[in-house]
Amino acid sequence: MTDMAPPPLKPLPEDWSKAVAIVAHPDDMEFGAAAAVARWTGQGKSIVYVMVTSGEAGIDGLEPDECKRVREQEEIDSARIVGVDTVEFLGFPDGVVEYGLPLRAAIADVVRRHQPEIVMTGNFRDRFGPGALNQADHIAVGRAVLDGVRDAGNRWVFPEQLTDGLEKWGGVRAVWAAGSPEARHGVDTTETFDKGVESLQAHRAYIDGLGWEDFDEREMLEGFGRMTGTRLGVAFGAPFEVYSLTWGGTDDD
Ligand SMILES: [Zn+2]
């Protein structure tokens, strides 16, 4: 260990039973977080996936209509591998997602319908790390997730949603952003690591479409997983930045 070694990560709490993961694109959960999802569903927790777009602008050689069909199916297959049986697609346009009221309203609606204790999203900081710029949809979605989750708890915000028995939901304890460079928490994914690899491999058309020469899903996930695992004192791990929603709570909760 040198002075440059990143600080240790704290284990995330596991005393919850329901989470929703809201991300911009099919494949966002699979680039690192899926093994954590497999661990939690293996503990009997319920996790729902919500894709803000269908990733239809993600494959250069494929027209968006066809691409949407392929990528939605890949995500459904990928989710099933890690124990997630419900995948919703909100239908926002891939590549040009805007932070704003329509997105916040859609997210508030998701939270009110599913009533999760934890909401996950992807990293929405400007970068993933030095030299690795984040992407516009990720940033817009993450910001809107933080706000939409709080909107869900206020009956006077998006009140038109509160019909047919749908109620406000203020029970979300925290938003967890997977893969954030500011992560101070992590989860041991050693036991479910292979499920995470399999889950990423389900995105066959997408990965082939990227045209990355010699790209190996396992190798990439092992590299990231080991870095985080070292900070947790285990073989493999997944990092999350915690945004506590309890007033006066700290992000260490
Ligand atoms: Zn993405």
Residues whose N, C-alpha, C, O or C-beta is under 5 A from the ligand:
A	BS01	ZN	A24 H25 D28
